[in-house]
Amino acid sequence: MTALEKEAHNVYVDFKTAMLRAGFKQKELAEMLGTSQAQVSRAIKGATDPKSIELREKMTKILNMHEQEA
């Protein structure tokens, strides 16, 4: 596993953990953010496109995550 793959996995685990704690599903977050469930999935899996980065920033706030968690 490369360093980038490892970091993407860490992002995924952090978001999935925060979603479980907050009781949110990807579909619910997608509706709140006005996007698709597929885009939320890409974002939490660590995609680096601008839309995914923007969504992670918004999800960090919704899920009350600290900056270093996301």
VOPAGU-2260 file (C-alpha; in pm, 1 decimal, decimal comma):
REM VOPAGU-2260
SITE   aa  ch    i         X         Y         Z
SITE  MET   A    0       0,0       0,0       0,0
SITE  THR   A    1     143,7     335,5    -103,2
SITE  ALA   A    2     149,5     635,6     127,9
SITE  LEU   A    3    -130,8     796,9     -72,9
SITE  GLU   A    4    -346,7     484,9     -49,2
SITE  LYS   A    5    -281,7     467,4     324,4
SITE  GLU   A    6    -385,6     830,1     371,7
SITE  ALA   A    7    -700,0     778,5     162,2
SITE  HIS   A    8    -787,7     479,2     380,8
SITE  ASN   A    9    -736,1     688,0     695,7
SITE  VAL   A   10    -969,8     955,8     557,9
SITE  TYR   A   11   -1229,9     687,8     484,4
SITE  VAL   A   12   -1206,4     539,2     834,9
SITE  ASP   A   13   -1228,5     884,1     998,4
SITE  PHE   A   14   -1539,8     980,4     803,2
SITE  LYS   A   15   -1712,3     644,0     845,2
SITE  THR   A   16   -1646,4     657,7    1221,0
SITE  ALA   A   17   -1781,7    1012,4    1245,0
SITE  MET   A   18   -2087,2     916,1    1039,1
SITE  LEU   A   19   -2161,5     621,8    1267,8
SITE  ARG   A   20   -2125,5     839,6    1578,1
SITE  ALA   A   21   -2357,5    1103,4    1432,4
SITE  GLY   A   22   -2604,2     847,2    1295,8
SITE  PHE   A   23   -2578,3     962,1     933,9
SITE  LYS   A   24   -2582,2     752,8     618,4
SITE  GLN   A   25   -2416,2     862,8     296,2
SITE  LYS   A   26   -2754,4     921,2     135,6
SITE  GLU   A   27   -2858,1    1158,2     416,1
SITE  LEU   A   28   -2534,2    1354,5     391,0
SITE  ALA   A   29   -2574,4    1373,9      13,6
SITE  GLU   A   30   -2923,6    1518,6      51,8
SITE  MET   A   31   -2800,9    1775,1     305,4
SITE  LEU   A   32   -2517,2    1873,5      72,6
SITE  GLY   A   33   -2726,1    1879,1    -244,1
SITE  THR   A   34   -2518,7    1615,2    -419,0
SITE  SER   A   35   -2529,7    1245,4    -501,7
SITE  GLN   A   36   -2454,6     954,1    -273,0
SITE  ALA   A   37   -2187,4     847,2    -523,0
SITE  GLN   A   38   -2010,5    1183,2    -488,4
SITE  VAL   A   39   -2018,8    1157,7    -108,0
SITE  SER   A   40   -1873,8     807,1    -137,5
SITE  ARG   A   41   -1589,2     933,5    -357,9
SITE  ALA   A   42   -1520,7    1216,0    -113,5
SITE  ILE   A   43   -1499,6     993,2     192,7
SITE  LYS   A   44   -1276,4     749,9       4,9
SITE  GLY   A   45   -1021,3    1030,1     -33,6
SITE  ALA   A   46   -1071,9    1146,8    -391,6
SITE  THR   A   47    -863,4    1455,6    -463,8
SITE  ASP   A   48   -1085,2    1635,5    -715,0
SITE  PRO   A   49   -1201,3    1985,7    -610,5
SITE  LYS   A   50   -1564,2    1877,3    -551,2
SITE  SER   A   51   -1457,9    1595,0    -316,8
SITE  ILE   A   52   -1230,6    1827,3    -121,7
SITE  GLU   A   53   -1513,7    2080,6     -87,1
SITE  LEU   A   54   -1754,8    1809,5      27,7
SITE  ARG   A   55   -1508,8    1679,6     288,8
SITE  GLU   A   56   -1475,6    2030,7     429,7
SITE  LYS   A   57   -1854,7    2060,6     456,3
SITE  MET   A   58   -1895,6    1710,2     599,6
SITE  THR   A   59   -1627,6    1785,1     859,0
SITE  LYS   A   60   -1848,4    2065,4     990,3
SITE  ILE   A   61   -2174,6    1867,0     971,0
SITE  LEU   A   62   -2017,6    1572,7    1152,9
SITE  ASN   A   63   -1842,9    1793,8    1410,0
SITE  MET   A   64   -1503,5    1652,9    1317,8
SITE  HIS   A   65   -1180,8    1826,7    1406,1
SITE  GLU   A   66    -962,7    1945,1    1117,8
SITE  GLN   A   67    -695,4    1680,4    1186,4
SITE  GLU   A   68    -955,9    1400,9    1167,4
SITE  ALA   A   69   -1050,5    1488,2     808,6
